[in-house]
């Protein structure tokens, strides 16, 4: 089995970046950057396991539970369970469990959702109001652009699948340490996509016999310590490894005009409306090509690809 760990390009780290500098110099580049030294409130010092448990008490939360560290959304190698929040926090902070669902070293993951997941977005102010008072979210976007604030807690060692989101976001690491691997939207052809997610789970040791093109994807990487904020531009693929038990907050905002987004999207991962329509049209065009013999189908498919490249590809993509 051919495997090879790829060399990584370090994500740039910048200290005490003001809103003005972010919007003028960083945001237009559309590349990830780690922002350090920002004012995030008292959460970075207050959010111990004891404080978290006491602050939000025994309210029930729906969590992911996995017997293996690498969580795979495509094969669904995890189960959903419900626990009181204080019990969940204690379990997620443990390495070995006396009480468990699957195995004594199972991994836990909380991704907060709205009251009705079909209609409501995640908002820490609504789902975890006591904790929300401890957080100062960097307001580097207009208030009307705000989409969601997703509260996350992960067991040490947990790795989340590689995926992209359609909105810009800040990943605010409140406690613990994460390693984040990112790939440019331009490298989508090498990531073996199924919808918004990559089939390549083990980005550190990819199976290059199964995924030979993956080696062509340029890997960016950073380590987030408590208090660090990672800017992840929309469409950038990211894979997150929790090197320690940790608590984070994801803040998503709308980079495009509001009408560009699917109004039924409560997670921020449905393709923009125009993109969805374009893909549907392409699927119909490919279906039409099936009416031709193979030689002609191949020829006209290649012409379609060339036309797409000519009309839609960027030449200045970094």
C-alpha positions as CSV (number, residue, x, y, z in Angstrom):
1,X,0.0,0.0,0.0
2,X,1.7,3.2,-1.1
3,X,1.7,5.9,1.5
4,X,3.5,9.1,1.8
5,X,3.2,12.0,4.2
6,X,3.2,15.3,2.4
7,X,5.3,18.3,3.3
8,X,3.2,21.2,4.5
9,X,3.3,24.9,3.9
10,X,2.9,26.7,7.3
11,X,-0.2,29.0,7.5
12,X,0.9,32.6,8.2
13,X,0.5,33.8,11.8
14,X,-0.2,37.5,12.5
15,X,-0.4,39.2,15.9
16,X,-2.9,41.7,17.0
17,X,-4.5,42.4,13.6
18,X,-7.0,45.2,13.7
19,X,-10.3,45.0,11.9
20,X,-9.1,47.7,9.4
21,X,-5.9,45.8,8.6
22,X,-7.8,42.5,8.3
23,X,-10.3,43.9,5.8
24,X,-7.7,45.9,3.9
25,X,-4.7,43.6,3.7
26,X,-5.7,40.0,4.6
27,X,-9.4,39.4,3.7
28,X,-9.0,40.2,-0.1
29,X,-6.2,37.6,-0.4
30,X,-8.7,34.8,0.3
31,X,-6.1,32.6,2.1
32,X,-6.1,31.2,5.6
33,X,-4.3,33.0,8.3
34,X,-3.9,32.5,12.1
35,X,-4.7,35.6,14.1
36,X,-3.1,35.8,17.6
37,X,-3.4,38.1,20.5
38,X,-7.0,39.1,19.8
39,X,-9.4,40.0,22.6
40,X,-11.7,37.0,23.0
41,X,-13.2,37.7,26.5
42,X,-12.8,35.6,29.7
43,X,-13.6,32.3,27.9
44,X,-9.9,31.5,27.4
45,X,-9.2,31.4,31.2
46,X,-12.7,30.5,32.6
47,X,-13.6,27.5,30.5
48,X,-12.3,24.6,32.6
49,X,-14.2,21.3,32.6
50,X,-15.6,22.2,36.0
51,X,-16.8,25.6,35.0
52,X,-18.3,24.3,31.7
53,X,-20.2,21.6,33.6
54,X,-21.5,24.0,36.2
55,X,-22.3,26.9,33.8
56,X,-24.7,24.9,31.5
57,X,-25.6,22.1,33.9
58,X,-27.5,19.0,32.9
59,X,-29.3,20.2,29.7
60,X,-29.3,17.4,27.1
61,X,-27.0,17.6,24.1
62,X,-26.8,15.4,21.0
63,X,-23.3,14.2,20.4
64,X,-21.2,12.1,18.0
65,X,-19.6,9.0,19.5
66,X,-16.9,7.1,17.6
67,X,-14.9,4.0,18.4
68,X,-12.1,5.2,16.2
69,X,-10.2,8.6,16.1
70,X,-10.8,9.3,12.4
71,X,-14.5,10.2,12.1
72,X,-15.9,9.6,8.6
73,X,-19.1,11.4,7.6
74,X,-19.4,9.5,4.3
75,X,-19.4,6.0,5.9
76,X,-21.0,7.2,9.1
77,X,-18.5,5.3,11.3
78,X,-20.0,7.0,14.4
79,X,-23.3,7.0,16.3
80,X,-25.4,9.8,17.7
81,X,-26.2,9.7,21.4
82,X,-27.7,12.1,23.9
83,X,-26.1,13.0,27.3
84,X,-26.5,15.7,29.9
85,X,-24.1,18.4,29.0
86,X,-22.1,18.1,32.3
87,X,-21.7,14.4,31.9
88,X,-20.7,14.8,28.3
89,X,-18.0,17.4,29.2
90,X,-16.5,15.0,31.8
91,X,-16.5,12.1,29.4
92,X,-15.0,14.1,26.5
93,X,-12.1,15.2,28.8
94,X,-11.3,11.6,29.8
95,X,-8.9,9.3,27.9
96,X,-10.4,6.0,29.2
97,X,-14.0,5.8,30.2
98,X,-15.7,3.8,33.0
99,X,-19.0,4.5,31.4
100,X,-19.3,4.4,27.6
101,X,-21.5,3.6,24.6
102,X,-19.1,1.6,22.4
103,X,-15.6,1.2,23.8
104,X,-13.7,2.4,26.8
105,X,-11.5,4.7,24.6
106,X,-14.3,6.0,22.4
107,X,-14.1,9.6,21.2
108,X,-16.8,12.4,21.7
109,X,-17.7,15.3,19.5
110,X,-20.3,18.1,20.1
111,X,-21.3,20.3,17.2
112,X,-24.0,22.6,18.5
113,X,-27.2,23.0,16.3
114,X,-30.3,25.1,16.4
115,X,-33.4,24.1,18.3
116,X,-34.9,22.7,15.1
117,X,-32.0,21.6,12.9
118,X,-34.2,21.9,9.8
119,X,-35.0,25.6,10.4
120,X,-32.7,27.1,13.0
121,X,-29.0,27.9,12.8
122,X,-26.5,27.3,15.6
123,X,-26.1,30.4,17.8
124,X,-24.1,30.1,21.1
125,X,-26.2,33.0,22.5
126,X,-29.3,30.8,22.2
127,X,-28.0,27.3,22.8
128,X,-25.4,28.2,25.5
129,X,-26.4,31.6,26.8
130,X,-24.3,31.5,30.0
131,X,-21.1,30.6,28.1
132,X,-21.9,33.2,25.4
133,X,-21.5,35.9,28.0
134,X,-17.8,34.9,28.4
135,X,-17.0,35.3,24.6
136,X,-16.0,38.3,22.7
137,X,-16.3,37.5,19.0
138,X,-14.0,39.5,16.8
139,X,-16.3,41.7,14.7
140,X,-14.4,41.7,11.5
141,X,-17.6,41.6,9.4
142,X,-20.9,43.5,9.3
143,X,-23.6,42.4,11.8
144,X,-26.0,41.6,8.9
145,X,-23.5,39.2,7.4
146,X,-23.5,37.0,10.5
147,X,-24.8,33.5,9.9
148,X,-24.0,31.2,12.8
149,X,-21.8,30.6,15.9
150,X,-21.1,26.9,16.3
151,X,-20.0,25.7,19.8
152,X,-17.7,22.7,19.5
153,X,-16.1,20.3,22.1
154,X,-13.8,17.4,21.0
155,X,-12.0,14.5,22.7
156,X,-8.2,14.4,22.5
157,X,-7.1,12.5,19.3
158,X,-10.4,13.1,17.4
159,X,-10.0,13.8,13.7
160,X,-12.8,15.3,11.6
161,X,-13.3,14.6,7.9
162,X,-11.9,16.9,5.2
163,X,-14.6,19.2,3.9
164,X,-15.3,22.7,2.7
165,X,-17.9,25.3,3.8
166,X,-19.5,27.9,1.5
167,X,-19.2,30.7,4.0
168,X,-16.1,32.4,5.5
169,X,-15.5,31.6,9.1
170,X,-13.3,32.1,12.1
171,X,-12.3,29.0,14.0
172,X,-11.7,30.3,17.5
173,X,-9.7,27.9,19.7
174,X,-10.8,28.7,23.2
175,X,-9.0,25.8,25.1
176,X,-6.8,22.9,24.1
177,X,-4.8,22.5,20.9
178,X,-5.8,21.6,17.3
179,X,-3.8,20.8,14.2
180,X,-5.5,22.0,11.0
181,X,-4.6,20.8,7.5
182,X,-6.0,22.9,4.7
183,X,-6.2,22.6,0.9
184,X,-6.9,25.3,-1.7
185,X,-10.2,25.2,-3.6
186,X,-8.0,24.9,-6.7
187,X,-6.9,21.5,-5.6
188,X,-10.4,20.1,-5.5
189,X,-9.6,17.7,-8.5
190,X,-7.1,15.9,-6.3
191,X,-9.2,15.4,-3.2
192,X,-11.6,12.7,-4.3
193,X,-14.8,14.6,-3.4
194,X,-18.2,13.2,-2.5
195,X,-20.4,16.3,-2.2
196,X,-18.6,18.8,0.1
197,X,-16.4,16.1,1.6
198,X,-13.1,14.3,0.7
199,X,-12.9,10.5,0.7
200,X,-9.3,10.8,1.9
201,X,-9.5,10.4,5.7
202,X,-5.9,9.9,6.7
203,X,-4.3,13.1,5.3
204,X,-1.1,12.4,7.2
205,X,-0.6,9.0,5.6
206,X,-2.8,8.9,2.5
207,X,-3.3,5.6,0.6
208,X,-1.8,6.7,-2.7
209,X,-2.7,3.4,-4.4
210,X,-6.3,4.2,-3.8
211,X,-5.9,8.0,-4.1
212,X,-2.9,8.6,-6.4
213,X,-3.8,12.2,-7.3
214,X,-3.9,13.3,-3.7
215,X,-0.2,13.8,-3.7
216,X,-0.7,16.7,-6.1
217,X,-2.8,18.7,-3.5
218,X,-0.7,21.4,-1.9
219,X,-1.0,21.0,1.9
220,X,-1.2,24.0,4.3
221,X,-1.0,23.4,8.0
222,X,-1.2,25.2,11.4
223,X,-1.4,24.4,15.0
224,X,-4.0,26.3,17.0
225,X,-3.3,27.0,20.7
226,X,-5.8,28.4,23.2
227,X,-6.6,32.0,22.1
228,X,-5.7,31.5,18.4
229,X,-8.2,32.3,15.7
230,X,-7.9,30.7,12.2
231,X,-9.5,32.5,9.3
232,X,-10.8,29.9,6.9
233,X,-12.1,31.4,3.6
234,X,-15.1,29.9,2.0
235,X,-14.3,26.8,-0.2
236,X,-11.0,26.0,1.5
237,X,-10.9,22.4,2.5
238,X,-9.9,21.7,6.1
239,X,-9.2,18.7,8.2
240,X,-9.1,19.2,12.0
241,X,-7.2,17.0,14.5
242,X,-7.7,17.7,18.2
243,X,-4.4,17.1,19.8
244,X,-5.9,17.8,23.2
245,X,-9.3,17.9,24.7
246,X,-10.6,21.3,23.6
247,X,-13.4,23.8,23.2
248,X,-13.8,25.9,20.1
249,X,-16.2,28.3,18.5
250,X,-16.8,28.6,14.8
251,X,-18.3,31.9,13.6
252,X,-19.6,31.9,10.0
253,X,-20.6,34.9,8.0
254,X,-22.0,35.5,4.5
255,X,-19.3,36.6,2.0
256,X,-21.8,36.7,-0.9
257,X,-25.0,38.6,-1.1
258,X,-27.6,37.0,1.1
259,X,-29.8,35.9,-1.8
260,X,-27.0,33.8,-3.2
261,X,-27.4,31.2,-0.4
262,X,-29.8,28.4,-0.1
263,X,-32.4,29.6,2.4
264,X,-32.9,26.0,3.7
265,X,-29.2,25.8,4.7
266,X,-28.8,25.8,8.5
267,X,-25.2,24.4,8.5
268,X,-23.5,26.7,5.9
269,X,-22.4,23.9,3.7
270,X,-25.0,23.8,0.8
271,X,-23.6,25.2,-2.4
272,X,-24.8,28.6,-3.5
273,X,-28.0,28.6,-5.5
274,X,-26.3,29.5,-8.8
275,X,-23.7,26.8,-8.4
276,X,-26.4,24.2,-7.6
277,X,-28.3,25.2,-10.8
278,X,-25.1,25.1,-12.9
279,X,-24.4,21.5,-11.6
280,X,-27.9,20.4,-12.5
281,X,-27.6,21.8,-16.0
282,X,-24.2,20.0,-16.4
283,X,-25.8,16.8,-15.3
284,X,-28.5,17.2,-17.9
285,X,-25.8,18.0,-20.6
286,X,-23.9,14.8,-19.7
287,X,-27.1,12.8,-19.9
288,X,-27.7,14.3,-23.4
289,X,-24.2,13.2,-24.5
290,X,-25.1,9.6,-23.7
291,X,-27.2,9.7,-26.9
292,X,-23.9,9.7,-28.9
293,X,-21.5,6.9,-29.7
294,X,-18.5,6.7,-27.4
295,X,-16.1,8.3,-29.8
296,X,-18.3,11.3,-30.3
297,X,-19.2,11.5,-26.6
298,X,-15.5,11.6,-25.6
299,X,-14.8,14.3,-28.2
300,X,-17.7,16.6,-27.2
301,X,-17.1,16.1,-23.5
302,X,-13.5,17.3,-24.0
303,X,-14.8,20.3,-25.9
304,X,-17.1,21.0,-23.0
305,X,-14.2,20.8,-20.5
306,X,-12.1,23.2,-22.6
307,X,-15.0,25.7,-22.8
308,X,-15.5,25.6,-19.1
309,X,-11.8,26.2,-18.6
310,X,-11.8,29.1,-21.0
311,X,-14.9,30.8,-19.6
312,X,-14.8,30.1,-15.9
313,X,-11.3,29.2,-14.7
314,X,-9.2,31.9,-13.0
315,X,-5.6,32.5,-14.3
316,X,-4.5,34.3,-11.1
317,X,-5.5,31.7,-8.6
318,X,-2.7,31.5,-5.9
